[in-house]
Amino acid sequence: MDFETVKDLSSKYLFPNYGRLDLAFERGEGCYLYDAKGKQYLDTVAGIAVCSLGYSHPDWVKAMRDQVSHLVHVSNLYYVEEQAQLAQRLNTVTPDAITRTLFVNSGAEANEGAMKTAVRYTKRHKVLSAYNGFHGRTSAALGATAQKKYQETFEPLINEKTFGYFEYNDLESVKSLIDRDTACLLIEGIQGEGGVVCGTPEFLRGVRDLCTDYGVLMIVDEVQTGVGRTGKWWCMDNYGIVPDIITTAKGLAAGMPIGAIMTTDEIASVMTPGTHGTTFGGNPLVCASGCAVIDIINRNHILDNVSTVGAAWKKDLEALKAKHPGKIKDVRGMGFIIGVEMDSEETAAGVRKYMADHQVLVNVAHGKTVRLIPPLIFTMEQKDEFMRAFTAALE
């Protein structure tokens, strides 16, 4: 189907809730996407940190074909072999204390389920989260997303007695809010949607200590930063912090819709039959995909690639900042989640358009930060290809 037909049908039959670039893609291979005319685009968006193995990875494709021919869905009325296998694999890449997993369909659902679990376990009602964080668009997850641009007009869904908001990287702000009525504190190690703002080790460790002191469950949102994006399995591994609950989604199944809530035996024990559930969550197909992702990452030493290429990329961007201090204000992040803060929203939008016009895809977060979240298989050569286009965009 040609692009104009796709665009016309979309405008007639879909909700108008997305602002889209004038692009549609027909196929993908590796770190590249191709439109209907065969034009090739280097992708540093990866479906918003979802396509962890890029596109059409042969080992992943084989796993999906095998599973589709075997079993796609049966529901959680029965034991699901692939679900048990993925939970076992996750157990090998999480901290020792994190032993139990509940599968859902998305990051927002994972965060909602984690908050429900915390409230049920602690028998408390308050939830704390950081300004400029992002935890999803369903009602409770939206309540924990302390950004007015997402909450505006949806306030009736948000119980102001439940949610409290602190300043990120400000431990005194957390201390002013946390108390014995607090069930959980939901936090990101890197605020991706907030402009790729990294938590300081002192702040994140201080939050861990405060949660322990007050009996508050520390929920770490690894929806975007998990599954290897920072060069380690989980962003919190970089800080030596063990949360009470980890949530993840995006990169876990390389494009299939999945979310996961991971916690301890003790905390998981309160979620008895009937307390939470989902029809599609953890079905055989998405769990087979998750198993393939973990196996491929381990087998191909992909975390090493993320660390090595990511460090070189950040160094290149910092050198470019030194040449263009009027355009680039900051370079932040680690591994394959890097934010390049521009001098204005107009500059960031112009860079995004120029790059797309020159067949390189980038994303903009928090108004003026170019967010780089490519597939985890992104190479040094592709990093250099990006830098040539990005340098040309600035000049």
C-alpha positions in Angstrom: 0.0 0.0 0.0 1.4 3.4 -0.9 2.0 6.0 1.8 -0.8 8.4 0.8 -3.3 5.6 1.1 -2.0 4.7 4.5 -2.2 8.3 5.6 -5.7 8.8 4.2 -7.1 5.6 5.9 -5.5 6.6 9.2 -7.0 10.0 9.1 -10.5 8.6 8.4 -10.6 5.7 10.8 -8.1 6.2 13.7 -8.3 8.3 16.8 -6.4 11.6 16.2 -4.3 11.2 19.4 -0.8 10.8 17.8 1.4 13.4 16.2 3.1 11.5 13.5 5.9 12.1 11.1 5.0 11.7 7.4 6.6 8.3 7.3 5.3 4.7 7.1 7.6 1.6 7.0 7.1 -1.6 5.2 9.9 -3.8 6.6 13.0 -3.7 8.8 16.4 -5.4 9.0 19.0 -5.0 11.7 19.0 -1.3 12.7 17.4 -0.1 9.5 13.8 0.5 8.5 12.6 0.6 4.9 9.6 2.5 3.4 7.3 1.3 0.6 9.8 2.8 -2.0 12.7 0.9 -0.5 14.3 4.0 1.1 16.6 3.0 4.0 16.5 4.7 7.4 18.9 4.3 10.3 16.8 3.9 13.4 17.9 5.3 16.8 14.4 5.1 18.2 13.8 1.3 18.1 10.0 1.6 18.5 10.7 3.8 21.7 13.3 1.4 23.2 11.2 -1.7 22.3 13.0 -3.4 19.4 16.0 -4.5 21.5 17.2 -6.9 18.8 16.5 -4.6 15.9 14.4 -5.9 13.1 14.1 -9.5 11.7 16.9 -10.9 13.8 17.1 -14.5 12.4 17.3 -16.3 15.7 14.3 -14.4 17.1 12.3 -14.9 13.8 12.9 -18.6 14.1 11.8 -18.7 17.7 8.6 -16.8 16.8 7.8 -19.1 13.8 8.3 -22.2 15.9 6.0 -20.8 18.6 3.3 -19.7 16.3 3.1 -23.1 14.7 2.9 -24.6 18.2 0.7 -22.4 20.5 -0.1 -18.7 20.6 -2.7 -18.3 23.5 -4.5 -20.4 26.1 -5.2 -18.0 29.0 -4.1 -18.1 32.6 -6.8 -20.6 33.5 -4.0 -23.2 32.9 -0.3 -23.5 33.5 1.8 -22.0 30.6 5.1 -23.7 29.9 6.6 -20.7 28.1 5.6 -18.4 31.0 7.4 -20.6 33.5 10.5 -20.7 31.3 10.6 -16.9 30.9 10.1 -16.4 34.7 13.0 -18.8 35.3 15.2 -16.9 32.9 14.4 -13.5 34.5 15.3 -15.1 37.8 18.9 -15.6 36.5 19.3 -11.9 35.6 17.7 -10.2 38.6 19.1 -9.7 42.1 19.0 -12.8 44.3 16.1 -11.5 46.4 13.9 -11.0 43.3 12.4 -14.4 42.7 8.7 -14.0 41.5 7.2 -12.6 38.3 3.8 -11.6 37.2 3.4 -11.0 33.4 1.1 -8.3 32.0 0.8 -6.5 28.7 2.7 -3.2 29.0 4.8 -0.9 31.2 1.7 1.0 32.5 0.0 -2.2 33.5 3.2 -3.4 35.2 3.3 -0.2 37.2 -0.4 -0.4 38.1 0.1 -4.0 39.2 3.1 -3.1 41.3 1.3 -0.3 43.1 -1.7 -2.6 43.8 0.8 -5.2 45.2 2.5 -2.5 47.4 -0.8 -1.2 48.8 -2.0 -4.8 49.5 1.3 -5.8 51.2 1.8 -2.7 53.3 -1.9 -1.9 54.0 -1.1 1.7 53.4 -2.5 4.2 50.8 0.1 6.8 49.7 2.3 6.5 46.6 5.3 8.8 46.0 6.9 9.5 42.6 9.2 12.1 41.1 8.4 15.2 39.1 9.1 14.7 35.4 8.9 11.0 35.8 6.8 8.9 33.4 5.1 5.7 34.5 2.3 5.2 32.0 -1.1 6.6 30.8 -3.6 4.3 32.6 -5.3 6.0 35.5 -3.1 5.0 38.5 0.1 5.1 36.4 -1.0 8.5 35.1 -1.4 9.6 38.8 2.2 8.6 39.4 3.4 10.5 36.3 4.1 13.9 37.7 4.0 15.9 34.5 1.0 18.2 34.1 1.0 17.9 30.3 0.0 14.3 30.6 -2.4 14.8 33.5 -4.3 17.8 32.3 -8.0 17.2 31.6 -7.7 13.7 33.3 -7.6 15.0 36.9 -10.9 13.3 37.9 -9.1 10.0 37.4 -6.4 10.9 39.8 -6.9 10.8 43.6 -4.8 13.6 45.0 -4.9 12.0 48.5 -3.1 9.0 47.0 -0.2 10.6 45.1 2.7 12.8 46.3 5.5 14.2 44.2 9.1 14.9 45.0 11.9 16.6 43.2 14.2 14.2 41.4 17.8 14.1 42.8 16.7 16.0 45.9 16.7 13.7 48.9 15.3 16.4 51.2 12.3 16.6 49.0 11.7 12.8 49.5 12.2 13.2 53.3 9.5 15.9 53.5 6.9 13.5 52.0 7.7 9.9 53.1 5.9 8.7 56.2 4.2 5.7 57.8 1.2 6.0 55.5 3.4 5.6 52.4 2.9 2.3 50.7 5.5 2.7 47.9 7.9 5.0 46.2 8.0 4.6 42.4 11.1 5.8 40.7 13.2 5.6 37.5 17.0 5.3 37.6 17.0 7.5 34.5 14.1 9.7 33.6 13.8 8.8 29.9 10.6 10.7 29.0 11.8 13.5 31.4 14.8 14.2 29.1 17.2 11.4 30.0 18.0 12.7 33.4 20.2 10.3 35.5 19.7 9.8 39.2 22.8 10.4 41.2 24.2 7.5 43.2 23.8 9.4 46.4 20.2 10.2 45.7 19.2 6.7 44.6 21.0 5.1 47.5 19.5 7.6 49.9 16.0 6.8 48.6 16.7 3.1 49.1 17.7 3.7 52.8 14.6 5.9 53.4 12.3 3.2 52.0 13.9 0.6 54.3 13.7 2.9 57.3 10.0 3.6 56.8 8.9 0.2 55.6 8.0 1.6 52.2 8.4 -0.6 49.1 10.8 0.8 46.6 9.5 0.2 43.1 12.0 0.8 40.3 10.5 1.5 36.9 12.8 -0.3 34.5 10.3 -0.2 31.7 12.6 1.8 29.4 16.0 1.2 31.1 15.8 -2.5 31.7 16.8 -5.5 29.6 20.3 -4.3 28.9 19.7 -0.7 27.7 22.3 0.8 30.1 24.9 -2.0 29.5 23.7 -4.0 32.5 20.5 -6.0 32.8 18.9 -3.3 35.0 19.7 0.3 35.4 19.9 -0.1 39.2 22.7 -2.7 38.8 24.9 0.3 38.0 24.3 1.6 41.5 24.3 -1.7 43.4 20.7 -1.1 44.5 18.2 -3.9 45.1 14.6 -2.7 44.9 11.6 -4.4 46.5 9.8 -4.5 43.1 11.1 -4.1 39.6 8.8 -3.3 36.7 9.8 -3.7 33.0 8.3 -4.0 29.6 9.5 -2.4 26.3 12.6 -4.3 25.3 11.7 -7.6 27.0 10.0 -9.2 24.0 11.6 -7.3 21.1 8.4 -5.8 19.8 5.8 -8.2 21.3 3.5 -6.6 23.9 4.6 -7.6 27.4 5.1 -6.2 30.9 6.5 -7.8 34.0 6.3 -7.2 37.8 9.2 -8.8 39.6 9.5 -9.0 43.4 10.3 -11.2 46.4 8.6 -14.4 47.6 7.2 -12.6 50.6 5.7 -9.6 48.7 4.3 -11.8 45.9 2.5 -14.0 48.4 -0.2 -11.4 49.1 -1.4 -11.6 45.5 -3.6 -14.5 45.9 -6.1 -15.8 43.2 -8.5 -13.1 42.2 -6.4 -10.1 43.4 -5.1 -9.4 39.9 -5.2 -10.9 36.4 -5.1 -10.3 32.7 -6.4 -12.3 29.7 -3.4 -11.8 27.4 -0.6 -11.3 29.9 2.2 -13.9 29.7 0.7 -15.8 26.8 2.9 -18.5 25.1 3.9 -16.3 22.1 5.1 -13.2 24.0 6.9 -15.4 26.6 8.6 -17.3 23.9 9.8 -14.0 22.5 11.1 -12.9 25.9 13.0 -16.2 26.3 14.6 -15.7 22.8 15.6 -12.1 23.8 17.3 -13.1 27.0 19.1 -16.1 25.3 20.2 -14.0 22.3 21.5 -11.2 24.5 23.5 -13.7 26.6 24.8 -15.8 23.7 26.0 -12.8 21.6 27.4 -10.8 24.5 25.1 -7.9 23.6 25.5 -6.1 26.9 29.2 -5.7 26.2 28.3 -4.1 22.8 25.9 -1.7 24.6 28.6 -0.6 27.0 31.4 -0.2 24.5 29.5 1.5 21.7 27.5 3.6 24.1 30.6 4.9 25.8 32.2 5.8 22.5 29.0 7.5 21.3 28.7 9.6 24.4 32.3 10.7 24.0 31.7 11.7 20.4 28.6 13.7 21.4 30.5 15.5 24.2 33.2 16.4 21.7 30.5 17.7 19.3 29.0 19.7 22.2 32.4 21.4 22.7 32.3 22.5 19.1 28.6 23.7 19.2 28.1 25.0 22.8 25.4 27.3 21.5 23.3 24.5 20.2 24.1 21.5 22.5 23.6 22.3 26.2 24.2 18.9 27.7 24.9 15.2 27.0 23.5 12.7 29.5 22.8 9.0 29.9 24.6 5.7 29.7 24.8 2.7 27.4 22.1 3.1 24.7 19.9 5.7 26.4 21.6 9.0 25.7 20.0 12.5 25.8 21.4 15.4 23.9 19.8 18.6 25.3 19.5 21.3 22.6 19.3 25.0 23.3 15.5 25.2 22.4 12.5 23.1 21.4 12.8 24.7 17.9 16.3 23.4 17.5 15.4 19.9 18.7 12.4 19.8 16.3 14.6 21.1 13.4 17.2 18.4 14.1 14.6 15.7 14.2 13.1 16.8 10.9 16.5 17.3 9.2 17.6 13.8 10.3 14.4 12.2 9.1 14.8 14.0 5.7 18.3 12.5 5.6 17.1 9.0 6.5 18.1 8.9 10.2 15.4 8.5 12.8 15.6 10.3 16.2 13.2 10.9 19.0 12.7 14.1 21.1 11.8 13.9 24.8 10.8 16.6 27.2 10.6 19.2 24.5 14.2 19.8 23.6 16.2 16.7 24.3 17.2 14.4 21.4 16.8 10.9 22.9 18.9 8.1 21.4 17.5 4.7 22.2 18.6 2.4 19.3 18.5 -1.4 19.1 21.0 -3.0 21.4 22.8 -4.4 18.4 23.7 -0.9 17.2 27.3 -1.0 15.9 30.3 1.4 15.9 29.9 1.9 12.2 26.2 2.8 12.7 27.2 5.2 15.5 29.6 6.9 13.0 26.9 7.0 10.4 24.6 8.8 12.9 27.3 11.2 13.9 27.9 12.3 10.3 24.2 13.1 9.9 23.9 14.7 13.3 26.9 17.0 12.7 25.5 18.0 9.4 22.1 18.8 11.0 23.8 21.1 13.5 25.9 22.8 10.9 
